C-alpha cells in the first residue's frame, strides 16, 4: 500500500533528538530519509546509553526507517556529493547552531540557488532571529527558560523537569508540521522555503492555559502537583494499595462520582456544588476524597467507576504500559530485528491513516550502512568510493 509521503526525499543533517525525532515521524509516513553523519563518529547520540550489544538504544529509538550516509561536509568533495544529492531532494533538515551551515558554505540561499524548490528546515534552541539566536540549548534549558519547569512539580517544591524531553520532542513535532506545510505550499506554487523552528518557541506554545492564568491574575502560576488548575476533581488519589486518577471534569460527573461512592452529602455541600466551588476548596475536598478512596483497592475503584461512566485510570509503570491491551491493540509497542543489537522494542506509529498507513520497515541504520549504495546510485564506481573513504570524505 502506498504511503502518504512516498516519493519525498529528505537529506537529514540532524542529530541527537529534536531533529531526528522530526525526521522519524516523516520516515514512518513514507518519506525517504538519507541521514548524513560524520565519518567515524556519526550522530552524537550513537554514544548515549543504554546499549544493546554495543549499539545505542537512545539512537535506535529515534532513527528507524532511515538510511545512513557518512559524509565530511568540511571537504570540497564531500560538499560536491551533497550538492549532487540536493538536485533530487525535496527537503533539507538540520539542527545546528545558527551560522554553522553558513560556515560550511551550505546556507539556505546557496542551496536555494542549486534547487529553487528545496525546503530548508532548521530546528535550533532559539531560532534564527532574536538576541539569543547564537546560544546553544538543551532540552532542560528551554524547559527552564520557557516557564515550563516553574509550573511543574509539587507545591512549594523545586522546579521540575518533565519525565520526557518535551523541549526536544515538541520542537521535533513542530518541525515536522512546518515541513508538511511547506510541502503543501510547494505543491500549489512550486516554491520552496525556509522553516525556522526554535525549541524555546515550542515550549512557550504549549504552556496553554498558564499564559491565560497569568494574564487574568497578573500572578505567575506556580506548581500545583498533579491536579488541574481549574477543573476539580482532576487529580491523583490514594487507594488502599496504590494510586489512581479521577477526572470528573464537570458538575454532572461530580454528581455521578458522589452517587457511585455513596456520598450524596458531598454533592449538596456548598463548598463543592460547582466546579469553581470545588477548585476553591480543593484542600478540604482532597482530604475527603482520599479518605473515601483509601477504603478500596485501585482495581475495585476502577471497576466501579468504569461501570458508572466516571473517567478514571491507573498510573501505569512502563512494564504495564508495554503490556497494556489498548496499547498493543493500537500497535503502539512494536519490535524490529537489528543486525547488531538483536530484537529491539520501540513505540509504534501514533498517526493512523486509513488509506496510506505508515510503516516501520527497518531498524535504525548502522553508521554509514548505506553509503556504498547511495554513492553507487549517484554514479560513483567502487574504486572512486574506496578513494573517498581513504581521503576521509566518507
N, C-alpha and C positions, 0 to 999 in steps of 0.2 A: 504494500500500500504506500502511495506517495506521501512524503512528509511535508508539513506546512512550509518549511524553509529550504526544501530541497532545491539545489541549484545556487544557493547563496554561498559564496566563498569568503571566508574571513581570515585575514592574516593577524594572528593574535600574539602581540608582544607583551602581554600582561603577565604578572607573576604574583605569587603568594595567594591572595584570597579575593579581593573585590573584583578585579578584572577577570581572573579565571572563573569565578562564580558566574559572572555575566556570560562569558563565552560557553560555559557548560549548559546554561539554560538554553542558549541558541543552538548548541550542538544537539541537545536532546530533541529539539524540534526539527532537526534535519539539516542544519547548516554545516558545511564542511569547514572545520577549524584546523588551520595549519598553525600550530603553536611553535613560535620561533624562540629558541633558547640559546643561551651562551654555551659554546662548545666546552666540554669538560665538566661544567658545574650545573648548568641548566637553571631552572626556576629555583629560587631560594628555598621554597617550601619542600623541595626534594630532601632537604636536610632536617626537616622537622618531624618529630615523632608523633604518634607511636610508629614503630617499624614492624613490618611483617617480612621475614626473610631478607632484611636489609632494605626493603622498599618502604618509602614513607606512606603511612596511612593517611596523613594530612594531605599530601599531594594527590593521592589516588581518589580522595573524597570529592575533589572538585575539577578533575581533569579527564574524566571519562569521555569517550567518543571523539577524541582529538588525535591529530597526527603531530608528531614531534620532529621538527627540523632544527638541527643545530646550525647556527649562522653567526659569524662575528661581524656585526654591523660597523665595527670600527675600521674594517679593511675595505679597500675600494672594490675588491672582487665580491666581498660579502654584500656590499650595497648594490652592486650590479645585479646579483642574484635576486635581491629584494625587489628591485625595480622591474625585473622580468616577471616576478610573481605578481607584482602590482597591476600589470596590464590586464589580468583576468580576475582581479579581486573586486569584491563589492564593498568590503569593509576592512578598515584597519583599526585595531584596538591596542591601546597602550595605557599603562597606569604609572608612568614615570613621574618624577617631579617635573613641573612645567619648566621648559627650557632644554630638557635632555634631548628630545628629538631634534630640536634646532641645532644643538651642538653636533649631532650626528649627520647633519645635512638632510634630515628627513622631516622638516617642518611641514605642516599641513599645506601651506602654499606651494611648496615644491612637489608634494605628492599629487596635489590637485592638477598641476600642470601636466603631469605624466598620465593621469587618469581623471578627467574632469567629473566623472560620475562617482568618484570614490567617497565613501562615508568614513570620516575620521572620528573615532570615538575615544575620548580621553577621560579617564577616571583618576582623579587625584584627591589629595587630602582636602585642599581648599579651593580647587578650581583654577582656571587660567586667567582670572582677573581678581582685583582686590589686593589690599595690603599684605595679606597672608599667603598669597599665591605661591611664593617660593619656599614656604615652610614645608617640612616633611611631616607626615601624620601617620599614626597608627590608630587602630580601632578604639583603644581605650582613651586616646587623646581626644578624638572627636566625640565620643560618648561623654567625656567630661566637659568639653568646651560648649557642647550644644545644650547643656542643661539636663540631658537625659539621666545622668548619674545623680543629679540633685533631686530628682523625683522618684528615684528607685531605692528601695531598702526599707528598713523598719523605722517607725517614728523615733526621732532622737538618735538614730544610729548614724554610722558614717555613710557617705555617698557610696553607691554600689553599682558596679558594672553588671550588666545583664549576663546571663549564663551562656549566651551565644554571641558571636561577634557581629552584632546588628549594625555597627558602623560600616563594616565591610560589606555585609550581605545586602543591606539596604542600598548602598551605592552600586553594588553589582546589579541589583534588580532595576534600579533607575537607569543604569547604563543600557541594559537590555531593552528597556522600554524606549529609550531615546533612539537606539539603533533601529528598532522596528518602525518607529515613527518616521525616521529619516528614509528608510527603505520605501515606505508607503509614499512619501512625498516624491522620491525619485521616480517611482513607478508612474506617477502622474505627470511629472515635469521633466524628467531626465537629469535633474540637478542633484549633485551630491552636496554634502555639507558637513560641518564640524559639530560633534556632540560633546558638550563640556559638562561633566558631572563631578560634583565635589562631595566627598564623604560628609563634611560638616553640613552642607546644604541638605543632604538626605536625612540626617538626624533631626535637624530643625523641622523638616517637612513632616516627620512622623510624631512630633510632640503632641499632635492633635489637640485635645481639649485643655491641655496645660496652658497653652497660649491664651485661649479664651478665658480660662480662670484667672490668669494674671491680669488680662485686660479688664475683666469685670470687677476685680477686687483691688487691683493695684499692689497686690502682695505676691511674691514668688511662691508657687506651690512647693510643698515640702514632701518628703517621703511619707507615705501612709501605709506601708506594708502591703498586704495582699488584697485589701479592699478597694472598691471603686470609689472615686471621689464624690460621685453624685448619684449613684444607684445603690440602694440598700434594701435587703441584704445581698451582697455580691462579694463573697469572701471565702476564706478557708475556715473550717470549723473542725473541732477535735472530737472524734468518736472514741469509743472505748478502746479501739485497737489501732487507731491511726487517724489520718486526716482526709477530709473530702471537701469538695467545692459545692456551695449552694449559690445559685444565681437567680434570685427571684426579682426579675427586672421591672416589675410593675405592681400596682396595688392588687390586681386580680391574682397574680401568682403568690403574692404575700398572703392573701386570704386563703388560698389553697394550701399553702405551707402550714398555716395555723391550724386548719382543719385536719391536715394529714397527721400532725404531731399531737393532736388533741389539746391545743392551746388556743381556743377561741377567745379567751380573755385577752390575749395579746393583740388580736385584731381590733378589739374595742378600746384598747389602751390609747388615750390621746397622744401619748409620746410616739406611737408607732402607726397611726392611722394612714398617713400618706407617705410617699417616698421621701418628701422633704422632711417630714417629722422623723422618720427613721434615720435619715442621714444626720440630722441634728443631734439625735440622741443615740448615736452609734455605740458609744462605750457601754451604756446600760444594756442595749439590745444585744451586743456581742456576748456579754456575760450570760444573759438569759439563754441565748441560743446555744452557747457552748454547754451550759448545764443540761439542756434538753438533749443535744446531740451526743453527749457523753454517756447516755444511758444505753446505747446500742452500738453494734459494730458498723464499720463502714459498709460492708455488704448488705446488712439489714436495712440501713437507711437508704442506700441506693436503690434497692429493690422496691421499697415503699414509695420513694419519690418518683421512680420510673412509672409505677402503677398510677400515680396521681398527677402525672404530667408536670412535675416540678423540675426545672433544669438543674442538674447536679452532675457530679462526676468525681472519679477517684483522682488522686495525684500519683501518677504512674512514674516509676523509675524507668531507666532505659531498657532494663531486662523485660519489663512488662510491655513497654511500647513496641519493641520489635516482635513480640508475640501476640499483639492485640488483634482480634479478629477483624475489626474495622480497618485497621492499618493494612493488614495482609490482604483483605478483600479489595482494597484500592491499589494494591501492588506498590505500596509505599516503602516496603523493605524488599530489596532485590539483591541478587548475587551475581558476581562476574568472576570468571576464571582469569587470573593474571599470570603471565608466564613465569614470574619470579615469586610473587607474594602468595600465589595459590588462590584459593577461593576467598573472595572479599565481599563482605556485606556493605551495602550502601543504601541511602534513601532513594526512593524511586522518583518518578516524574510527577509533580503535583498538578500539571496542566493536562487535563483530559480532553482531547479533541476527538469528536465523533467520526470525522471523515479523514483527517490527516493526523492520526495519533503519533506522538513522539515515541522514541525507542532508544534503549541503551544497547548499542551494538558492539561496543568494545570497551575494555578497561582503560585506565589511564596509560598513556604510552611510556615505554622506556625512553630514556634520553637519546634523542637522535634516531629513534626507531624507524622513522620514515624518510630520513634524509636521502638515502640512496634512491628510493622510488620517486620522490618529488623532483630531484635533480635529473633523473633519467627522463621523466616526463617533460622537463624543460629542454631536453636535447643534449645533456651532458653525457659524455662517454664514461666508461668505467675508469679509464686512465685519467681523465680530467678530474673525476671525483676523488681519486686517490691523491692526485696532486694538491687539490684544495684541502684535503684532510692533512696532508703533510705540512702545508703552509699555515694551518690553524684557522682557515677560513670557515670550515665546517666541523 
